Amino acid sequence: MKRFIFSLILLPSLLWAGVGTQTFDFLLIPNGAKYAGIGGCSMGMLGDPFALFSNPAGIGAMKAPKFGLTYTQYIAGIQGGCGAYGTPLWNGVLGVGISYLNFGEDERLDENSNPIGGGVFTPQSLMPSIGYATIIGNSSVGLSLKIIYQTIEEYTSIGVAADAGFMFPVKAYPGLAIGCNIQNLGMQVVKFDKEKEPLPTFVRVGGTYSVFNGVARISAELSLPERSLIWGVEWKMSPMFTIRGGYYSLGNELKSGSSLDILGGLSFGLGFVRQKLSLDYALTPKVDLGLVNQISLLWTL
């Protein structure tokens, strides 16, 4: 129980240096190793079915069906993952996916940390999603809907929310695209206790810029209301190998005065492509708290 309470209170910082502590804070966690490797910058998620969980406009760039799986190993024994599928349909792209978070088993204890019997319990979170994106003019516009489920012992909470986003190229600057997305716009419909709690809703505005004939891509976002800066860089070392890096300014909250503080907010990633199969890996240091590892497999069908 103590471990779970510790994880729940610090979840935004432990997993992705978010702000505040609300119900459904797991929505702040990036899904997809490519996304995590570039700091969680959603403007860099072009043509990827995992964009369904961050900026649904990103799936609009898909030219063929794709299916992906992600596994994430967090600190404190917390594990998560997701699956996503997108396919061109109805003059656009339809995407479906599901993500989960498992806090591991915890023993039932009273307020004095004494065992009270009844075995163990496993707090979990689950979120199925469906979305659609289409090209209007030169712009990609997307919308996704999701049901958010969270359980702690015998208590259950359910929420419904929507994400919406758009991206469009800037003709005056070839390779530059700018956009905006709104995440978790919705409400809690089944509450844990007596009062309904807000969802962690935020708006991101930014862009992505491809340089050197697409060899490199730079992405940047401003996230509101916390007014944080996110940026990410991808560099194709070869047609098969890509390196990534990112920075999330709220990572400064993890600094504790140790020699590892320099890593606060940073993320790193690698990508391998072999024919129709992609393998991506992301490493996110949490300073003294440990490392978050994420790996994704993506098939082009």
C-alpha positions, -999 to 999 in steps of 0.1 A, spaced: 0 0 0 28 24 9 45 19 -24 12 24 -43 4 56 -24 39 69 -31 36 61 -68 1 77 -71 11 109 -54 43 114 -74 31 97 -106 34 128 -129 70 134 -117 80 97 -115 68 88 -150 69 120 -170 76 150 -149 41 163 -152 23 188 -129 -3 184 -103 -19 153 -89 -53 144 -102 -74 114 -110 -62 98 -143 -27 113 -140 -15 83 -161 -28 102 -191 3 123 -189 25 93 -198 38 91 -234 27 60 -254 52 50 -281 90 48 -278 95 73 -306 73 98 -288 91 93 -255 125 96 -272 118 131 -285 107 144 -251 70 136 -257 67 162 -284 35 154 -302 42 175 -333 69 150 -342 44 121 -344 37 120 -382 24 89 -399 25 69 -366 -5 50 -352 8 59 -316 -1 95 -324 -37 84 -316 -27 88 -279 -10 122 -282 -21 142 -313 -46 124 -335 -38 146 -364 -6 127 -367 -22 96 -380 -35 115 -410 -1 111 -427 -4 73 -428 -3 59 -463 -7 22 -454 -21 2 -425 2 0 -395 0 -19 -362 22 -12 -332 29 -25 -296 47 -8 -268 60 -20 -235 72 4 -208 91 -5 -176 88 23 -151 103 27 -117 88 14 -84 77 -18 -101 51 0 -123 46 -13 -158 25 -2 -188 20 -6 -225 -3 1 -254 -13 -12 -288 -24 9 -317 -37 2 -353 -44 27 -381 -56 22 -416 -66 45 -445 -103 46 -446 -132 69 -458 -108 94 -474 -88 96 -441 -72 74 -415 -91 54 -388 -71 45 -357 -79 23 -327 -58 16 -296 -57 7 -260 -32 16 -232 -28 3 -197 -9 8 -165 -3 -18 -138 11 -7 -104 19 -42 -93 7 -60 -62 3 -42 -29 -6 -56 5 -36 -43 23 -25 -22 54 -43 -1 79 -34 35 88 -5 23 110 9 1 82 -2 -31 99 -15 -59 76 -53 -62 77 -57 -94 58 -76 -100 25 -45 -107 5 -31 -82 -20 -46 -58 -46 -34 -46 -80 -43 -10 -89 -47 -7 -127 -56 18 -153 -70 11 -188 -79 34 -217 -94 22 -251 -94 49 -278 -107 54 -313 -98 83 -336 -100 96 -372 -79 120 -392 -82 134 -426 -65 159 -449 -84 191 -455 -65 212 -481 -30 208 -470 -38 203 -433 -43 172 -413 -71 173 -388 -78 146 -362 -101 137 -334 -100 108 -309 -124 97 -282 -115 75 -252 -129 58 -221 -107 61 -191 -109 34 -164 -90 32 -131 -94 8 -102 -79 8 -67 -91 -21 -45 -129 -20 -46 -130 16 -59 -135 24 -95 -134 56 -115 -144 61 -151 -140 91 -173 -147 101 -209 -125 124 -229 -115 136 -264 -83 147 -280 -83 170 -311 -55 184 -332 -44 198 -365 -12 203 -384 -5 222 -416 26 229 -437 40 264 -440 44 270 -477 69 298 -473 92 275 -454 94 240 -470 98 213 -444 80 233 -416 47 223 -402 29 239 -373 -1 228 -353 -20 225 -321 -36 198 -300 -59 196 -270 -57 165 -248 -81 150 -223 -110 173 -228 -137 156 -208 -149 147 -174 -151 120 -147 -184 102 -149 -179 76 -122 -161 90 -91 -139 73 -66 -154 90 -36 -178 118 -30 -166 144 -55 -158 143 -91 -122 153 -100 -109 171 -131 -89 154 -159 -54 166 -166 -64 187 -196 -38 207 -215 -31 225 -249 1 222 -269 11 245 -297 43 240 -317 58 227 -349 82 203 -366 109 212 -391 126 188 -415 161 198 -426 189 184 -448 163 168 -472 146 150 -444 177 136 -427 169 155 -395 138 168 -379 134 192 -350 102 195 -331 91 219 -304 60 226 -283 47 249 -257 24 231 -232 -3 250 -214 -15 257 -186 18 246 -170 38 268 -196 64 241 -201 87 238 -232 92 205 -250 116 198 -278 129 168 -297 154 160 -324 156 131 -348 187 123 -369 188 96 -396 223 82 -394 213 58 -423 181 46 -439 179 19 -412 191 37 -381 178 69 -363 190 85 -331 167 108 -310 169 132 -281 144 154 -262 140 177 -233 109 185 -212 114 217 -191 93 203 -162 121 177 -156 137 204 -135 112 193 -108 131 161 -104 164 177 -95 176 171 -59 211 186 -58 228 153 -68 253 147 -96 225 133 -117 205 165 -119 220 172 -153 197 144 -166 165 160 -154 140 164 -182 162 147 -208 152 117 -230 171 95 -255 160 72 -282 171 48 -310 152 36 -340 158 7 -364 139 0 -396 141 -32 -416 118 -34 -445 82 -31 -430 93 -36 -394 104 -8 -371 119 -11 -336 122 19 -313 137 23 -279 135 52 -254 154 59 -222 141 86 -198 163 92 -167 144 103 -136 175 115 -118 178 98 -84 146 79 -89 158 56 -116 153 50 -154 122 45 -175 126 21 -204 102 19 -233 103 -3 -264 80 -3 -294 74 -26 -324 57 -12 -355 46 -32 -385 36 -17 -419 10 -41 -432 
